[in-house]
Amino acid sequence: MAQLWGGRFTKETDKLVYDFNASISFDKRFYAQDIRGSIAHVTMLAGQNILTEEERDQIIEGLEDIRRDVENGELLITEEYEDIHSFVEANLIDRIGDVGKKLHTGRSRNDQVALDMKLYTRDEILELDRLLKSLLETLLHMMKEHTETYMPGFTHLQKAQPVTLSHHLGAYFEMFKRDRSRMKDIYRRMNTCPLGAGALAGTTYPLDREYTASLLEFDGPTLNSMDSVADRDYLIELLSAMSTVMMHLSRFSEEVIIWNSNEYQFVELDDAFSTGSSIMPQKKNPDIAELVRGKTGRVYGALMSLLTTMKGIPLAYNKDMQEDKELAFDAMDTTKGCLALFTGMLATMKFRKDRMADSAKHGFTNATDAADYLVNHGVPFRDAHGIVGQLVLYCIEKGKALDDLALEEYKAISPVFEDDIYEAVSMKTCVEMRNTIGAPGKAAMDKVIAQEEAYLIAE
């Protein structure tokens, strides 16, 4: 059992205890970050004359050989090692001899794992941001195509007022844009380097922590060695941000599922993102959307797990904090996979414009516009509201839409109605008249789309 400690102990660790304590099965995924941090560390040690330049070069060459062999599959990370740090150091000593034993000078596994987790999390944030940007680019392309695709807007899952598909998709654009903002904010706040904090109280070696931080592209070193090794706020923040991403994906997935139902038939999913039934040949199921919706709880669970783990831990490092990895890794993988699959599903989805427009027309989404018509002809709004309510009741009894009523039918309820009522309640008029910024009218949407396009180019 390869481990970095043992001098204090006179008895071998029980195998069950060793296995329970070991983290190599999951922390092996940040071997590259561990090696990168070690290279920066020995570069700094040589700069401070703690190591010679020859020792630095030997160690760096050995570390780079280990990284290359792992990436080529020539060196396997096996569970005979306690953790990724043991794996790297033991293999380094095997390759270059006693000089490899100097790698750990001036650091602890506590600040080492804190660094590795930060480096890994930072890389994951960049990948999440890339996937979010790809989703936004897909949404923007669809928004440009559908500024005149009319559909019902909903409140309480009931048809309310007509909007466009562009406007509806634009709501999700805003959500995912905020998600990107959160990622950038977390990256900025977490970007300080814990290496050099030691176990909890620094070290007597004259380390140049600012230099180490610059080598690893941090904004600077952390300013309290106890907090350096005990901090997992950045990971909790990322899990929270990913939970919000998943919540947005889940809401969108729910709408896709509804739109794909036989009752709505707003969308047709591409065969590559659907499945059939083993018994019912007519089925085409929105499985990707359903799985995204289902996996949201999995990411929420990782957030709650880490919050619960951290809530009672006194300063500084405690072994409980090893639990920051497995569920966090799973949540990162889950969120990235869901973003990629959802974007692919969205990009290949076909919209039934006729069904969407017909649904808006027969859902009395233009009732408010009929009331506004009466107000514009001198009828007090409260009276207009009652008149249109009677119209809607009449239409329900007759199985008609407001657009389908004859002028005589309108006048039977209010003589104020004239021929221009048909233009006033048409889907095009109902949408196009709403042109304040943020509204669904084409002129307003064109301005928003231009701003969103500029945002994506700048970012």
HELIX and SHEET records of a PDB file:
HELIX    1   1 LYS A   15  ASN A   21  1                                   7    
HELIX    2   2 ILE A   24  ASP A   27  1                                   4    
HELIX    3   3 LYS A   28  PHE A   30  5                                   3    
HELIX    4   4 TYR A   31  GLY A   47  1                                  17    
HELIX    5   5 GLU A   53  ASN A   72  1                                  20    
HELIX    6   6 ILE A   84  ILE A   96  1                                  13    
HELIX    7   7 GLY A   97  LYS A  102  5                                   6    
HELIX    8   8 ARG A  109  GLU A  145  1                                  37    
HELIX    9   9 LEU A  165  MET A  190  1                                  26    
HELIX   10  10 ARG A  209  LEU A  215  1                                   7    
HELIX   11  11 SER A  225  ALA A  230  1                                   6    
HELIX   12  12 ASP A  233  TRP A  259  1                                  27    
HELIX   13  13 ASP A  271  PHE A  273  5                                   3    
HELIX   14  14 ASP A  287  MET A  310  1                                  24    
HELIX   15  15 LYS A  319  ASP A  324  5                                   6    
HELIX   16  16 GLU A  326  THR A  348  1                                  23    
HELIX   17  17 LYS A  353  LYS A  361  1                                   9    
HELIX   18  18 ALA A  367  ASN A  376  1                                  10    
HELIX   19  19 PHE A  381  LYS A  398  1                                  18    
HELIX   20  20 LEU A  402  ASP A  404  5                                   3    
HELIX   21  21 LEU A  407  ILE A  413  1                                   7    
HELIX   22  22 ILE A  421  ALA A  424  1                                   4    
HELIX   23  23 MET A  427  GLU A  432  1                                   6    
HELIX   24  24 LYS A  442  ALA A  458  1                                  17    
SHEET    1   A 2 TYR A 150  THR A 155  0                                        
SHEET    2   A 2 GLN A 158  THR A 164 -1                                        
SHEET    1   B 2 VAL A 267  GLU A 268  0                                        
SHEET    2   B 2 LYS A 350  PHE A 351 -1                                        
END                                                                             
